[in-house]
């Protein structure tokens, strides 16, 4: 069973970002790449992470658009993201 870190790396790889060895949340650049991959590209300068998470959640079927966008994506949400961006 993949860990949260594994799932984050799967998302990163699917949107042409690099894998990370250590456990880290998505950077603004990675969130912008995910947003672009799900059809919601963001403009520069990059908006706050919470705003990009909200945009991603609104675009991806299976994610709650009303989720607390200030917290990182949870494991189940990451599984949905992997399925979406890897398709």
Biotite code that builds the C-alpha atoms (Angstrom):
import biotite.structure as struc

atoms = struc.array([
    struc.Atom([0.000, 0.000, 0.000], chain_id="A", res_id=1, res_name="UNK", atom_name="CA", element="C"),
    struc.Atom([1.539, 3.335, -1.028], chain_id="A", res_id=2, res_name="UNK", atom_name="CA", element="C"),
    struc.Atom([2.310, 5.951, 1.598], chain_id="A", res_id=3, res_name="UNK", atom_name="CA", element="C"),
    struc.Atom([1.349, 9.613, 1.368], chain_id="A", res_id=4, res_name="UNK", atom_name="CA", element="C"),
    struc.Atom([4.931, 10.369, 0.319], chain_id="A", res_id=5, res_name="UNK", atom_name="CA", element="C"),
    struc.Atom([4.735, 7.730, -2.428], chain_id="A", res_id=6, res_name="UNK", atom_name="CA", element="C"),
    struc.Atom([1.473, 9.212, -3.691], chain_id="A", res_id=7, res_name="UNK", atom_name="CA", element="C"),
    struc.Atom([2.890, 12.754, -3.710], chain_id="A", res_id=8, res_name="UNK", atom_name="CA", element="C"),
    struc.Atom([5.832, 11.497, -5.740], chain_id="A", res_id=9, res_name="UNK", atom_name="CA", element="C"),
    struc.Atom([3.486, 9.698, -8.146], chain_id="A", res_id=10, res_name="UNK", atom_name="CA", element="C"),
    struc.Atom([1.646, 12.990, -8.702], chain_id="A", res_id=11, res_name="UNK", atom_name="CA", element="C"),
    struc.Atom([4.934, 14.875, -9.138], chain_id="A", res_id=12, res_name="UNK", atom_name="CA", element="C"),
    struc.Atom([6.187, 12.411, -11.740], chain_id="A", res_id=13, res_name="UNK", atom_name="CA", element="C"),
    struc.Atom([2.860, 12.467, -13.611], chain_id="A", res_id=14, res_name="UNK", atom_name="CA", element="C"),
    struc.Atom([3.106, 16.262, -14.019], chain_id="A", res_id=15, res_name="UNK", atom_name="CA", element="C"),
    struc.Atom([6.797, 16.199, -15.017], chain_id="A", res_id=16, res_name="UNK", atom_name="CA", element="C"),
    struc.Atom([8.176, 17.353, -11.689], chain_id="A", res_id=17, res_name="UNK", atom_name="CA", element="C"),
    struc.Atom([10.967, 15.528, -9.882], chain_id="A", res_id=18, res_name="UNK", atom_name="CA", element="C"),
    struc.Atom([10.597, 12.978, -7.094], chain_id="A", res_id=19, res_name="UNK", atom_name="CA", element="C"),
    struc.Atom([11.716, 13.929, -3.615], chain_id="A", res_id=20, res_name="UNK", atom_name="CA", element="C"),
    struc.Atom([13.527, 11.602, -1.258], chain_id="A", res_id=21, res_name="UNK", atom_name="CA", element="C"),
    struc.Atom([12.407, 13.339, 1.898], chain_id="A", res_id=22, res_name="UNK", atom_name="CA", element="C"),
    struc.Atom([8.838, 13.809, 3.028], chain_id="A", res_id=23, res_name="UNK", atom_name="CA", element="C"),
    struc.Atom([7.624, 17.194, 1.868], chain_id="A", res_id=24, res_name="UNK", atom_name="CA", element="C"),
    struc.Atom([4.370, 18.819, 0.925], chain_id="A", res_id=25, res_name="UNK", atom_name="CA", element="C"),
    struc.Atom([3.918, 20.112, -2.612], chain_id="A", res_id=26, res_name="UNK", atom_name="CA", element="C"),
    struc.Atom([5.791, 23.286, -3.517], chain_id="A", res_id=27, res_name="UNK", atom_name="CA", element="C"),
    struc.Atom([3.955, 26.138, -5.217], chain_id="A", res_id=28, res_name="UNK", atom_name="CA", element="C"),
    struc.Atom([5.562, 25.107, -8.490], chain_id="A", res_id=29, res_name="UNK", atom_name="CA", element="C"),
    struc.Atom([4.368, 21.508, -8.119], chain_id="A", res_id=30, res_name="UNK", atom_name="CA", element="C"),
    struc.Atom([0.832, 22.663, -7.270], chain_id="A", res_id=31, res_name="UNK", atom_name="CA", element="C"),
    struc.Atom([0.877, 24.926, -10.335], chain_id="A", res_id=32, res_name="UNK", atom_name="CA", element="C"),
    struc.Atom([1.921, 21.937, -12.478], chain_id="A", res_id=33, res_name="UNK", atom_name="CA", element="C"),
    struc.Atom([-0.901, 19.826, -11.006], chain_id="A", res_id=34, res_name="UNK", atom_name="CA", element="C"),
    struc.Atom([-3.399, 22.633, -11.613], chain_id="A", res_id=35, res_name="UNK", atom_name="CA", element="C"),
    struc.Atom([-2.294, 22.850, -15.239], chain_id="A", res_id=36, res_name="UNK", atom_name="CA", element="C"),
    struc.Atom([-2.558, 19.086, -15.647], chain_id="A", res_id=37, res_name="UNK", atom_name="CA", element="C"),
    struc.Atom([-6.177, 19.082, -14.451], chain_id="A", res_id=38, res_name="UNK", atom_name="CA", element="C"),
    struc.Atom([-7.181, 21.937, -16.758], chain_id="A", res_id=39, res_name="UNK", atom_name="CA", element="C"),
    struc.Atom([-6.849, 24.914, -14.429], chain_id="A", res_id=40, res_name="UNK", atom_name="CA", element="C"),
    struc.Atom([-3.532, 26.594, -15.269], chain_id="A", res_id=41, res_name="UNK", atom_name="CA", element="C"),
    struc.Atom([-2.373, 29.335, -12.909], chain_id="A", res_id=42, res_name="UNK", atom_name="CA", element="C"),
    struc.Atom([-0.675, 32.571, -13.856], chain_id="A", res_id=43, res_name="UNK", atom_name="CA", element="C"),
    struc.Atom([2.595, 33.938, -12.553], chain_id="A", res_id=44, res_name="UNK", atom_name="CA", element="C"),
    struc.Atom([3.194, 35.159, -9.959], chain_id="A", res_id=45, res_name="UNK", atom_name="CA", element="C"),
    struc.Atom([1.986, 32.010, -8.293], chain_id="A", res_id=46, res_name="UNK", atom_name="CA", element="C"),
    struc.Atom([-0.981, 32.419, -5.948], chain_id="A", res_id=47, res_name="UNK", atom_name="CA", element="C"),
    struc.Atom([-0.916, 31.070, -2.374], chain_id="A", res_id=48, res_name="UNK", atom_name="CA", element="C"),
    struc.Atom([-0.871, 27.281, -1.980], chain_id="A", res_id=49, res_name="UNK", atom_name="CA", element="C"),
    struc.Atom([-4.365, 27.248, -0.470], chain_id="A", res_id=50, res_name="UNK", atom_name="CA", element="C"),
    struc.Atom([-5.783, 29.010, -3.502], chain_id="A", res_id=51, res_name="UNK", atom_name="CA", element="C"),
    struc.Atom([-4.156, 26.512, -5.860], chain_id="A", res_id=52, res_name="UNK", atom_name="CA", element="C"),
    struc.Atom([-5.395, 23.553, -3.769], chain_id="A", res_id=53, res_name="UNK", atom_name="CA", element="C"),
    struc.Atom([-8.932, 25.003, -3.952], chain_id="A", res_id=54, res_name="UNK", atom_name="CA", element="C"),
    struc.Atom([-8.632, 25.380, -7.732], chain_id="A", res_id=55, res_name="UNK", atom_name="CA", element="C"),
    struc.Atom([-7.417, 21.792, -8.092], chain_id="A", res_id=56, res_name="UNK", atom_name="CA", element="C"),
    struc.Atom([-10.194, 20.460, -5.836], chain_id="A", res_id=57, res_name="UNK", atom_name="CA", element="C"),
    struc.Atom([-12.810, 22.314, -7.889], chain_id="A", res_id=58, res_name="UNK", atom_name="CA", element="C"),
    struc.Atom([-11.511, 20.774, -11.128], chain_id="A", res_id=59, res_name="UNK", atom_name="CA", element="C"),
    struc.Atom([-10.995, 17.156, -10.062], chain_id="A", res_id=60, res_name="UNK", atom_name="CA", element="C"),
    struc.Atom([-14.022, 14.894, -9.871], chain_id="A", res_id=61, res_name="UNK", atom_name="CA", element="C"),
    struc.Atom([-14.022, 13.072, -6.561], chain_id="A", res_id=62, res_name="UNK", atom_name="CA", element="C"),
    struc.Atom([-12.403, 15.879, -4.578], chain_id="A", res_id=63, res_name="UNK", atom_name="CA", element="C"),
    struc.Atom([-14.509, 18.015, -2.262], chain_id="A", res_id=64, res_name="UNK", atom_name="CA", element="C"),
    struc.Atom([-14.488, 21.562, -3.639], chain_id="A", res_id=65, res_name="UNK", atom_name="CA", element="C"),
    struc.Atom([-15.413, 22.796, -0.151], chain_id="A", res_id=66, res_name="UNK", atom_name="CA", element="C"),
    struc.Atom([-12.427, 21.132, 1.570], chain_id="A", res_id=67, res_name="UNK", atom_name="CA", element="C"),
    struc.Atom([-10.183, 23.162, 3.871], chain_id="A", res_id=68, res_name="UNK", atom_name="CA", element="C"),
    struc.Atom([-7.730, 24.405, 1.255], chain_id="A", res_id=69, res_name="UNK", atom_name="CA", element="C"),
    struc.Atom([-5.220, 25.503, 3.884], chain_id="A", res_id=70, res_name="UNK", atom_name="CA", element="C"),
    struc.Atom([-4.349, 21.904, 4.746], chain_id="A", res_id=71, res_name="UNK", atom_name="CA", element="C"),
    struc.Atom([-2.359, 19.585, 2.474], chain_id="A", res_id=72, res_name="UNK", atom_name="CA", element="C"),
    struc.Atom([-4.162, 16.936, 0.460], chain_id="A", res_id=73, res_name="UNK", atom_name="CA", element="C"),
    struc.Atom([-4.984, 13.800, 2.476], chain_id="A", res_id=74, res_name="UNK", atom_name="CA", element="C"),
    struc.Atom([-4.136, 10.268, 1.356], chain_id="A", res_id=75, res_name="UNK", atom_name="CA", element="C"),
    struc.Atom([-7.531, 9.555, -0.240], chain_id="A", res_id=76, res_name="UNK", atom_name="CA", element="C"),
    struc.Atom([-7.366, 12.894, -2.066], chain_id="A", res_id=77, res_name="UNK", atom_name="CA", element="C"),
    struc.Atom([-3.858, 12.097, -3.306], chain_id="A", res_id=78, res_name="UNK", atom_name="CA", element="C"),
    struc.Atom([-5.094, 8.733, -4.611], chain_id="A", res_id=79, res_name="UNK", atom_name="CA", element="C"),
    struc.Atom([-7.765, 10.589, -6.590], chain_id="A", res_id=80, res_name="UNK", atom_name="CA", element="C"),
    struc.Atom([-5.172, 13.057, -7.898], chain_id="A", res_id=81, res_name="UNK", atom_name="CA", element="C"),
    struc.Atom([-2.843, 10.249, -8.985], chain_id="A", res_id=82, res_name="UNK", atom_name="CA", element="C"),
    struc.Atom([-5.681, 8.566, -10.870], chain_id="A", res_id=83, res_name="UNK", atom_name="CA", element="C"),
    struc.Atom([-6.564, 11.862, -12.559], chain_id="A", res_id=84, res_name="UNK", atom_name="CA", element="C"),
    struc.Atom([-3.126, 13.108, -13.598], chain_id="A", res_id=85, res_name="UNK", atom_name="CA", element="C"),
    struc.Atom([-1.719, 9.686, -14.503], chain_id="A", res_id=86, res_name="UNK", atom_name="CA", element="C"),
    struc.Atom([-4.616, 8.922, -16.848], chain_id="A", res_id=87, res_name="UNK", atom_name="CA", element="C"),
])
